[in-house]
Amino acid sequence: MLLQNYNDPSALTRTGNNLFNGFDAAGPIGGNALTTTGNLPGTNGLGSIQAGSLELSNVDLTSQFADMITTQRSFQASSRVITVSDQVLEEIVNLKH
């Protein structure tokens, strides 16, 4: 398994299904793209590959649920404020008549 680092990763273009094009435009570091010279995992600043391991999620579910509940409660409170202000305005209009 080989890894590749690029001078300009933004020059890579997505083609779908985790595939990319534009390797030459991105400027491969360490010579030609995907040759064994300088592209082995764990060398020249490249990461390593761990087969059979699971990647952890970068989302903190407890924090996300707490934020969602807070947002929902804020929405409910705002909705009640609008309802009450609408009722107050309706009362004011009725008092004038």
N, CA and C atoms as a LAMMPS dump frame, in Angstrom:
ITEM: TIMESTEP
0
ITEM: NUMBER OF ATOMS
291
ITEM: BOX BOUNDS ff ff ff
-5.0000000000000000e+02 5.0000000000000000e+02
-5.0000000000000000e+02 5.0000000000000000e+02
-5.0000000000000000e+02 5.0000000000000000e+02
ITEM: ATOMS id mol type element x y z
1 1 1 N 0.856 -1.172 0
2 1 2 C 0 0 0
3 1 3 C 0.901 1.234 0
4 2 1 N 0.606 2.184 -0.877
5 2 2 C 1.378 3.41 -0.985
6 2 3 C 0.501 4.611 -0.657
7 3 1 N 1.13 5.661 -0.158
8 3 2 C 0.461 6.927 0.116
9 3 3 C 1.126 8.013 -0.692
10 4 1 N 0.41 9.108 -0.941
11 4 2 C 0.986 10.206 -1.717
12 4 3 C 0.609 11.529 -1.072
13 5 1 N 1.572 12.446 -1
14 5 2 C 1.335 13.796 -0.515
15 5 3 C 1.509 14.744 -1.69
16 6 1 N 0.792 15.885 -1.676
17 6 2 C 0.811 16.81 -2.809
18 6 3 C 1.114 18.227 -2.354
19 7 1 N 1.77 19.004 -3.24
20 7 2 C 2.041 20.416 -2.965
21 7 3 C 0.752 21.227 -2.924
22 8 1 N -0.196 20.908 -3.792
23 8 2 C -1.46 21.642 -3.891
24 8 3 C -2.633 20.661 -3.932
25 9 1 N -3.058 20.144 -2.77
26 9 2 C -4.153 19.172 -2.76
27 9 3 C -5.456 19.728 -3.327
28 10 1 N -5.624 21.055 -3.335
29 10 2 C -6.858 21.635 -3.872
30 10 3 C -6.945 21.465 -5.391
31 11 1 N -5.838 21.119 -6.05
32 11 2 C -5.856 20.899 -7.493
33 11 3 C -6.435 19.53 -7.857
34 12 1 N -6.58 18.656 -6.862
35 12 2 C -7.199 17.362 -7.116
36 12 3 C -8.696 17.567 -7.343
37 13 1 N -9.249 16.866 -8.313
38 13 2 C -10.676 16.989 -8.603
39 13 3 C -11.371 15.66 -8.318
40 14 1 N -12.524 15.752 -7.649
41 14 2 C -13.299 14.55 -7.318
42 14 3 C -13.962 13.987 -8.57
43 15 1 N -13.902 12.664 -8.684
44 15 2 C -14.615 12 -9.767
45 15 3 C -15.72 11.107 -9.213
46 16 1 N -15.835 11.019 -7.892
47 16 2 C -16.878 10.217 -7.256
48 16 3 C -16.33 8.933 -6.672
49 17 1 N -17.067 8.363 -5.726
50 17 2 C -16.698 7.095 -5.069
51 17 3 C -15.285 7.128 -4.491
52 18 1 N -14.911 8.239 -3.848
53 18 2 C -13.586 8.414 -3.244
54 18 3 C -12.446 8.352 -4.261
55 19 1 N -12.719 8.705 -5.505
56 19 2 C -11.698 8.73 -6.547
57 19 3 C -11.407 10.172 -6.933
58 20 1 N -10.142 10.434 -7.296
59 20 2 C -9.705 11.775 -7.667
60 20 3 C -8.902 11.738 -8.959
61 21 1 N -8.859 12.883 -9.656
62 21 2 C -8.026 13.101 -10.84
63 21 3 C -7.183 14.351 -10.616
64 22 1 N -6.286 14.628 -11.541
65 22 2 C -5.477 15.84 -11.479
66 22 3 C -4.225 15.688 -10.64
67 23 1 N -3.661 14.499 -10.608
68 23 2 C -2.49 14.243 -9.777
69 23 3 C -1.286 15.068 -10.204
70 24 1 N -1.061 15.199 -11.509
71 24 2 C 0.089 15.965 -11.99
72 24 3 C -0.071 17.448 -11.657
73 25 1 N -1.282 17.973 -11.789
74 25 2 C -1.529 19.387 -11.49
75 25 3 C -1.352 19.678 -10.003
76 26 1 N -1.6 18.693 -9.155
77 26 2 C -1.477 18.886 -7.712
78 26 3 C -0.021 18.861 -7.257
79 27 1 N 0.876 18.399 -8.084
80 27 2 C 2.301 18.393 -7.765
81 27 3 C 2.676 17.376 -6.711
82 28 1 N 2.799 16.112 -7.095
83 28 2 C 3.137 15.083 -6.114
84 28 3 C 4.498 15.343 -5.469
85 29 1 N 4.546 15.212 -4.159
86 29 2 C 5.799 15.373 -3.409
87 29 3 C 6.508 14.024 -3.401
88 30 1 N 7.784 14.035 -3.651
89 30 2 C 8.561 12.797 -3.624
90 30 3 C 8.651 12.128 -4.973
91 31 1 N 8.503 12.886 -6.032
92 31 2 C 8.655 12.302 -7.353
93 31 3 C 7.329 11.953 -7.982
94 32 1 N 7.36 10.946 -8.822
95 32 2 C 6.151 10.533 -9.545
96 32 3 C 5.098 10.017 -8.573
97 33 1 N 3.874 10.212 -8.959
98 33 2 C 2.77 9.77 -8.11
99 33 3 C 2.791 8.262 -7.923
100 34 1 N 2.653 7.853 -6.695
101 34 2 C 2.492 6.454 -6.307
102 34 3 C 3.594 5.526 -6.81
103 35 1 N 4.823 5.925 -6.53
104 35 2 C 5.945 5.01 -6.713
105 35 3 C 6.502 4.697 -5.333
106 36 1 N 7.241 3.632 -5.206
107 36 2 C 7.747 3.225 -3.897
108 36 3 C 8.814 4.165 -3.362
109 37 1 N 9.321 5.075 -4.185
110 37 2 C 10.336 6.018 -3.734
111 37 3 C 9.693 7.109 -2.895
112 38 1 N 9.86 7.057 -1.584
113 38 2 C 9.388 8.094 -0.683
114 38 3 C 7.897 8.087 -0.419
115 39 1 N 7.179 7.049 -0.822
116 39 2 C 5.734 7.027 -0.637
117 39 3 C 5.245 5.869 0.221
118 40 1 N 6.154 5.259 0.943
119 40 2 C 5.751 4.177 1.834
120 40 3 C 5.102 4.755 3.086
121 41 1 N 4.081 4.105 3.621
122 41 2 C 3.432 4.59 4.847
123 41 3 C 4.44 4.741 5.978
124 42 1 N 4.312 5.837 6.724
125 42 2 C 5.196 6.081 7.862
126 42 3 C 6.509 6.744 7.502
127 43 1 N 6.713 7.111 6.226
128 43 2 C 7.947 7.783 5.822
129 43 3 C 7.619 9.15 5.238
130 44 1 N 8.568 10.064 5.314
131 44 2 C 8.446 11.405 4.72
132 44 3 C 7.175 12.146 5.147
133 45 1 N 6.8 12 6.388
134 45 2 C 5.639 12.712 6.909
135 45 3 C 4.299 12.118 6.526
136 46 1 N 4.302 10.969 5.876
137 46 2 C 3.044 10.305 5.529
138 46 3 C 2.558 9.491 6.722
139 47 1 N 1.281 9.324 6.818
140 47 2 C 0.695 8.557 7.918
141 47 3 C 0.943 7.074 7.754
142 48 1 N 0.41 6.324 8.689
143 48 2 C 0.54 4.87 8.61
144 48 3 C -0.832 4.269 8.343
145 49 1 N -0.824 3.02 7.952
146 49 2 C -2.064 2.304 7.651
147 49 3 C -2.212 1.188 8.665
148 50 1 N -3.377 1.128 9.3
149 50 2 C -3.652 0.062 10.258
150 50 3 C -4.825 -0.756 9.733
151 51 1 N -4.535 -1.908 9.217
152 51 2 C -5.579 -2.762 8.663
153 51 3 C -6.43 -3.351 9.783
154 52 1 N -7.705 -3.477 9.527
155 52 2 C -8.612 -4.123 10.469
156 52 3 C -9.013 -3.27 11.658
157 53 1 N -8.674 -1.987 11.645
158 53 2 C -9.043 -1.124 12.763
159 53 3 C -10.242 -0.279 12.369
160 54 1 N -10.987 0.157 13.374
161 54 2 C -12.158 1 13.132
162 54 3 C -11.811 2.447 13.402
163 55 1 N -12.333 3.331 12.589
164 55 2 C -12.113 4.755 12.783
165 55 3 C -13.215 5.296 13.681
166 56 1 N -12.815 6.052 14.681
167 56 2 C -13.791 6.64 15.592
168 56 3 C -14.433 7.857 14.947
169 57 1 N -15.645 8.109 15.347
170 57 2 C -16.349 9.284 14.853
171 57 3 C -15.743 10.527 15.478
172 58 1 N -15.733 11.63 14.749
173 58 2 C -15.227 12.881 15.291
174 58 3 C -16.365 13.742 15.831
175 59 1 N -17.532 13.12 16.049
176 59 2 C -18.702 13.831 16.561
177 59 3 C -18.951 13.39 18.002
178 60 1 N -19.112 14.368 18.886
179 60 2 C -19.452 14.083 20.276
180 60 3 C -20.972 14.065 20.38
181 61 1 N -21.558 12.861 20.449
182 61 2 C -23.01 12.737 20.418
183 61 3 C -23.685 13.437 21.589
184 62 1 N -23.101 13.351 22.779
185 62 2 C -23.729 13.996 23.938
186 62 3 C -23.79 15.502 23.741
187 63 1 N -22.735 16.071 23.218
188 63 2 C -22.715 17.509 22.966
189 63 3 C -23.732 17.89 21.894
190 64 1 N -23.821 17.087 20.838
191 64 2 C -24.758 17.371 19.76
192 64 3 C -26.207 17.261 20.236
193 65 1 N -26.503 16.24 21.056
194 65 2 C -27.858 16.114 21.592
195 65 3 C -28.19 17.265 22.53
196 66 1 N -27.226 17.663 23.363
197 66 2 C -27.457 18.795 24.262
198 66 3 C -27.716 20.07 23.468
199 67 1 N -26.946 20.29 22.404
200 67 2 C -27.158 21.467 21.55
201 67 3 C -28.524 21.41 20.87
202 68 1 N -28.925 20.213 20.436
203 68 2 C -30.214 20.06 19.769
204 68 3 C -31.364 20.347 20.744
205 69 1 N -31.256 19.859 21.974
206 69 2 C -32.297 20.105 22.975
207 69 3 C -32.358 21.585 23.312
208 70 1 N -31.198 22.221 23.464
209 70 2 C -31.163 23.658 23.748
210 70 3 C -31.807 24.451 22.618
211 71 1 N -31.501 24.09 21.39
212 71 2 C -32.085 24.771 20.236
213 71 3 C -33.591 24.562 20.184
214 72 1 N -34.028 23.342 20.463
215 72 2 C -35.463 23.062 20.457
216 72 3 C -36.186 23.868 21.533
217 73 1 N -35.603 23.94 22.73
218 73 2 C -36.214 24.711 23.817
219 73 3 C -36.242 26.203 23.468
220 74 1 N -35.187 26.693 22.847
221 74 2 C -35.157 28.103 22.433
222 74 3 C -36.239 28.383 21.401
223 75 1 N -36.418 27.46 20.464
224 75 2 C -37.454 27.625 19.456
225 75 3 C -38.835 27.646 20.111
226 76 1 N -39.069 26.728 21.065
227 76 2 C -40.353 26.692 21.759
228 76 3 C -40.607 27.992 22.516
229 77 1 N -39.575 28.493 23.201
230 77 2 C -39.722 29.74 23.957
231 77 3 C -40.015 30.907 23.011
232 78 1 N -39.317 30.968 21.892
233 78 2 C -39.547 32.04 20.916
234 78 3 C -40.956 31.947 20.349
235 79 1 N -41.409 30.747 20.103
236 79 2 C -42.753 30.545 19.583
237 79 3 C -43.794 31.026 20.581
238 80 1 N -43.579 30.755 21.869
239 80 2 C -44.512 31.211 22.897
240 80 3 C -44.502 32.731 23.016
241 81 1 N -43.333 33.339 22.895
242 81 2 C -43.245 34.801 22.957
243 81 3 C -44.052 35.417 21.817
244 82 1 N -43.931 34.853 20.633
245 82 2 C -44.674 35.375 19.483
246 82 3 C -46.171 35.189 19.699
247 83 1 N -46.578 34.04 20.221
248 83 2 C -47.997 33.789 20.481
249 83 3 C -48.545 34.779 21.499
250 84 1 N -47.813 34.998 22.589
251 84 2 C -48.265 35.928 23.63
252 84 3 C -48.305 37.357 23.094
253 85 1 N -47.296 37.762 22.343
254 85 2 C -47.295 39.126 21.803
255 85 3 C -48.442 39.312 20.815
256 86 1 N -48.766 38.278 20.045
257 86 2 C -49.897 38.338 19.129
258 86 3 C -51.209 38.5 19.899
259 87 1 N -51.337 37.763 21.003
260 87 2 C -52.541 37.874 21.831
261 87 3 C -52.658 39.262 22.46
262 88 1 N -51.515 39.806 22.92
263 88 2 C -51.52 41.139 23.521
264 88 3 C -51.934 42.177 22.483
265 89 1 N -51.375 42.089 21.282
266 89 2 C -51.737 43.037 20.224
267 89 3 C -53.218 42.904 19.859
268 90 1 N -53.714 41.699 19.857
269 90 2 C -55.132 41.484 19.562
270 90 3 C -56.01 42.137 20.641
271 91 1 N -55.591 42.002 21.898
272 91 2 C -56.332 42.648 23.006
273 91 3 C -56.313 44.162 22.874
274 92 1 N -55.177 44.71 22.5
275 92 2 C -55.047 46.161 22.331
276 92 3 C -55.966 46.655 21.225
277 93 1 N -56.013 45.926 20.124
278 93 2 C -56.891 46.307 19.013
279 93 3 C -58.348 46.219 19.471
280 94 1 N -58.704 45.2 20.234
281 94 2 C -60.074 45.052 20.714
282 94 3 C -60.454 46.134 21.707
283 95 1 N -59.493 46.618 22.51
284 95 2 C -59.773 47.695 23.466
285 95 3 C -60.099 48.999 22.756
286 96 1 N -59.473 49.228 21.627
287 96 2 C -59.67 50.468 20.886
288 96 3 C -61.074 50.549 20.31
289 97 1 N -61.67 49.434 19.966
290 97 2 C -62.999 49.426 19.339
291 97 3 C -64 49.548 20.382
